Amino acid sequence: MKQEVAIVVGGRVQARFVPHAVRADEFVTPRDTRTPPAPQGALLYYGGEVVGKVRCVRREQFSRWAIVYDPVAQEGTPVDALTPYLNARVVGTLALLGGEAGPRITVEELAERTDAVLLAVDGIGAARLRDIRAACAQVLGRK
Protein backbone atom coordinates (compact mmCIF):
# COMPACT_ATOMS: atom_id res chain seq x y z
CA MET A 1 0.00 0.00 0.00
CA LYS A 2 1.41 3.35 -1.01
CA GLN A 3 1.49 6.10 1.58
CA GLU A 4 0.00 9.46 0.79
CA VAL A 5 1.04 13.01 1.54
CA ALA A 6 -1.46 15.38 3.11
CA ILE A 7 -1.02 19.17 3.07
CA VAL A 8 -2.60 20.72 6.17
CA VAL A 9 -3.19 24.46 6.61
CA GLY A 10 -4.86 25.75 9.77
CA GLY A 11 -5.91 22.25 10.80
CA ARG A 12 -7.66 21.56 7.47
CA VAL A 13 -6.45 19.18 4.78
CA GLN A 14 -5.93 21.18 1.58
CA ALA A 15 -4.78 18.31 -0.64
CA ARG A 16 -3.80 14.64 -0.58
CA PHE A 17 -1.68 12.79 -3.11
CA VAL A 18 0.47 9.71 -3.52
CA PRO A 19 3.92 11.11 -4.31
CA HIS A 20 5.58 10.34 -7.62
CA ALA A 21 8.96 10.51 -5.84
CA VAL A 22 10.13 10.93 -2.26
CA ARG A 23 13.47 12.68 -1.76
CA ALA A 24 15.42 13.70 1.34
CA ASP A 25 13.46 16.90 1.98
CA GLU A 26 10.86 17.03 -0.76
CA PHE A 27 7.91 15.24 -2.30
CA VAL A 28 7.27 15.23 -6.05
CA THR A 29 3.59 15.32 -7.00
CA PRO A 30 1.92 13.29 -9.73
CA ARG A 31 1.32 15.15 -13.00
CA ASP A 32 -0.85 18.22 -12.52
CA THR A 33 -0.84 21.53 -14.35
CA ARG A 34 -2.02 23.39 -11.24
CA THR A 35 0.33 24.42 -8.44
CA PRO A 36 -0.45 22.39 -5.29
CA PRO A 37 -2.10 24.34 -2.44
CA ALA A 38 1.01 24.30 -0.25
CA PRO A 39 1.74 27.73 1.23
CA GLN A 40 4.92 28.30 3.18
CA GLY A 41 4.58 26.92 6.71
CA ALA A 42 1.86 24.37 5.87
CA LEU A 43 2.26 21.03 7.66
CA LEU A 44 3.07 17.96 5.59
CA TYR A 45 1.91 14.55 6.75
CA TYR A 46 3.32 11.39 5.21
CA GLY A 47 1.83 8.07 6.23
CA GLY A 48 -0.06 9.77 9.05
CA GLU A 49 3.03 11.37 10.63
CA VAL A 50 4.03 15.02 10.51
CA VAL A 51 7.26 15.15 8.54
CA GLY A 52 7.79 18.86 8.04
CA LYS A 53 6.66 22.36 7.15
CA VAL A 54 6.55 23.59 3.57
CA ARG A 55 9.49 25.79 2.59
CA CYS A 56 8.60 26.29 -1.08
CA VAL A 57 7.08 24.68 -4.17
CA ARG A 58 9.03 24.48 -7.41
CA ARG A 59 8.20 23.29 -10.90
CA GLU A 60 9.56 19.93 -12.07
CA GLN A 61 9.58 18.32 -15.51
CA PHE A 62 6.48 16.73 -17.03
CA SER A 63 3.91 18.92 -15.19
CA ARG A 64 5.04 17.82 -11.75
CA TRP A 65 5.80 19.91 -8.66
CA ALA A 66 8.38 19.46 -5.91
CA ILE A 67 7.16 20.43 -2.45
CA VAL A 68 10.30 21.27 -0.48
CA TYR A 69 9.99 21.14 3.31
CA ASP A 70 11.92 21.68 6.52
CA PRO A 71 11.78 18.49 8.63
CA VAL A 72 10.05 18.67 11.99
CA ALA A 73 11.73 16.65 14.70
CA GLN A 74 9.39 15.07 17.21
CA GLU A 75 10.87 15.08 20.67
CA GLY A 76 10.01 12.15 22.87
CA THR A 77 9.17 8.50 22.39
CA PRO A 78 6.51 7.78 19.75
CA VAL A 79 3.39 6.04 21.05
CA ASP A 80 4.11 3.17 18.63
CA ALA A 81 6.77 2.04 21.11
CA LEU A 82 3.89 0.68 23.24
CA THR A 83 3.04 -1.93 20.58
CA PRO A 84 4.91 -4.84 22.28
CA TYR A 85 2.90 -4.24 25.47
CA LEU A 86 -0.59 -3.33 24.17
CA ASN A 87 -2.78 -4.52 21.31
CA ALA A 88 -2.77 -2.54 18.07
CA ARG A 89 -6.29 -1.16 18.55
CA VAL A 90 -5.39 0.43 21.90
CA VAL A 91 -2.16 1.89 20.49
CA GLY A 92 -4.14 3.35 17.56
CA THR A 93 -6.68 4.89 19.92
CA LEU A 94 -3.91 6.40 22.06
CA ALA A 95 -2.16 7.80 18.97
CA LEU A 96 -5.30 9.78 18.13
CA LEU A 97 -5.08 11.64 21.45
CA GLY A 98 -2.50 13.93 19.85
CA GLY A 99 -5.16 15.33 17.53
CA GLU A 100 -5.20 15.63 13.76
CA ALA A 101 -3.82 19.16 13.57
CA GLY A 102 -0.64 18.51 15.49
CA PRO A 103 2.01 15.86 15.97
CA ARG A 104 1.06 12.55 17.46
CA ILE A 105 1.19 12.13 21.22
CA THR A 106 4.39 10.79 22.75
CA VAL A 107 4.68 8.18 25.49
CA GLU A 108 5.95 10.89 27.84
CA GLU A 109 2.85 13.04 27.19
CA LEU A 110 0.60 10.00 27.59
CA ALA A 111 2.19 9.14 30.95
CA GLU A 112 1.48 12.70 32.15
CA ARG A 113 -2.24 12.52 31.27
CA THR A 114 -4.51 12.08 34.27
CA ASP A 115 -6.54 8.94 34.86
CA ALA A 116 -9.76 10.92 34.37
CA VAL A 117 -8.67 12.08 30.90
CA LEU A 118 -7.73 8.57 29.81
CA LEU A 119 -10.87 6.98 31.30
CA ALA A 120 -12.96 9.44 29.28
CA VAL A 121 -11.64 7.88 26.05
CA ASP A 122 -14.07 5.37 24.53
CA GLY A 123 -12.77 1.83 25.05
CA ILE A 124 -10.51 2.55 28.02
CA GLY A 125 -11.70 1.22 31.36
CA ALA A 126 -9.98 0.62 34.68
CA ALA A 127 -8.25 -2.60 33.57
CA ARG A 128 -7.06 -1.12 30.28
CA LEU A 129 -5.84 1.99 32.13
CA ARG A 130 -3.65 -0.21 34.36
CA ASP A 131 -2.24 -1.90 31.23
CA ILE A 132 -1.50 1.50 29.64
CA ARG A 133 0.24 2.79 32.77
CA ALA A 134 2.33 -0.40 33.01
CA ALA A 135 3.28 -0.21 29.32
CA CYS A 136 4.33 3.43 29.65
CA ALA A 137 6.45 2.55 32.67
CA GLN A 138 8.14 -0.28 30.73
CA VAL A 139 8.94 1.92 27.74
CA LEU A 140 10.18 4.81 29.85
CA GLY A 141 12.26 2.50 32.07
CA ARG A 142 10.34 3.24 35.25
CA LYS A 143 9.49 0.65 37.87
C-alpha positions in Angstrom: 0.0 0.0 0.0 1.4 3.3 -1.0 1.5 6.1 1.6 0.0 9.5 0.8 1.0 13.0 1.5 -1.5 15.4 3.1 -1.0 19.2 3.1 -2.6 20.7 6.2 -3.2 24.5 6.6 -4.9 25.7 9.8 -5.9 22.3 10.8 -7.7 21.6 7.5 -6.5 19.2 4.8 -5.9 21.2 1.6 -4.8 18.3 -0.6 -3.8 14.6 -0.6 -1.7 12.8 -3.1 0.5 9.7 -3.5 3.9 11.1 -4.3 5.6 10.3 -7.6 9.0 10.5 -5.8 10.1 10.9 -2.3 13.5 12.7 -1.8 15.4 13.7 1.3 13.5 16.9 2.0 10.9 17.0 -0.8 7.9 15.2 -2.3 7.3 15.2 -6.0 3.6 15.3 -7.0 1.9 13.3 -9.7 1.3 15.1 -13.0 -0.9 18.2 -12.5 -0.8 21.5 -14.4 -2.0 23.4 -11.2 0.3 24.4 -8.4 -0.5 22.4 -5.3 -2.1 24.3 -2.4 1.0 24.3 -0.2 1.7 27.7 1.2 4.9 28.3 3.2 4.6 26.9 6.7 1.9 24.4 5.9 2.3 21.0 7.7 3.1 18.0 5.6 1.9 14.5 6.7 3.3 11.4 5.2 1.8 8.1 6.2 -0.1 9.8 9.1 3.0 11.4 10.6 4.0 15.0 10.5 7.3 15.1 8.5 7.8 18.9 8.0 6.7 22.4 7.1 6.5 23.6 3.6 9.5 25.8 2.6 8.6 26.3 -1.1 7.1 24.7 -4.2 9.0 24.5 -7.4 8.2 23.3 -10.9 9.6 19.9 -12.1 9.6 18.3 -15.5 6.5 16.7 -17.0 3.9 18.9 -15.2 5.0 17.8 -11.7 5.8 19.9 -8.7 8.4 19.5 -5.9 7.2 20.4 -2.5 10.3 21.3 -0.5 10.0 21.1 3.3 11.9 21.7 6.5 11.8 18.5 8.6 10.0 18.7 12.0 11.7 16.6 14.7 9.4 15.1 17.2 10.9 15.1 20.7 10.0 12.1 22.9 9.2 8.5 22.4 6.5 7.8 19.8 3.4 6.0 21.1 4.1 3.2 18.6 6.8 2.0 21.1 3.9 0.7 23.2 3.0 -1.9 20.6 4.9 -4.8 22.3 2.9 -4.2 25.5 -0.6 -3.3 24.2 -2.8 -4.5 21.3 -2.8 -2.5 18.1 -6.3 -1.2 18.5 -5.4 0.4 21.9 -2.2 1.9 20.5 -4.1 3.3 17.6 -6.7 4.9 19.9 -3.9 6.4 22.1 -2.2 7.8 19.0 -5.3 9.8 18.1 -5.1 11.6 21.5 -2.5 13.9 19.8 -5.2 15.3 17.5 -5.2 15.6 13.8 -3.8 19.2 13.6 -0.6 18.5 15.5 2.0 15.9 16.0 1.1 12.6 17.5 1.2 12.1 21.2 4.4 10.8 22.8 4.7 8.2 25.5 5.9 10.9 27.8 2.8 13.0 27.2 0.6 10.0 27.6 2.2 9.1 31.0 1.5 12.7 32.1 -2.2 12.5 31.3 -4.5 12.1 34.3 -6.5 8.9 34.9 -9.8 10.9 34.4 -8.7 12.1 30.9 -7.7 8.6 29.8 -10.9 7.0 31.3 -13.0 9.4 29.3 -11.6 7.9 26.0 -14.1 5.4 24.5 -12.8 1.8 25.0 -10.5 2.6 28.0 -11.7 1.2 31.4 -10.0 0.6 34.7 -8.2 -2.6 33.6 -7.1 -1.1 30.3 -5.8 2.0 32.1 -3.6 -0.2 34.4 -2.2 -1.9 31.2 -1.5 1.5 29.6 0.2 2.8 32.8 2.3 -0.4 33.0 3.3 -0.2 29.3 4.3 3.4 29.6 6.4 2.5 32.7 8.1 -0.3 30.7 8.9 1.9 27.7 10.2 4.8 29.9 12.3 2.5 32.1 10.3 3.2 35.2 9.5 0.7 37.9 
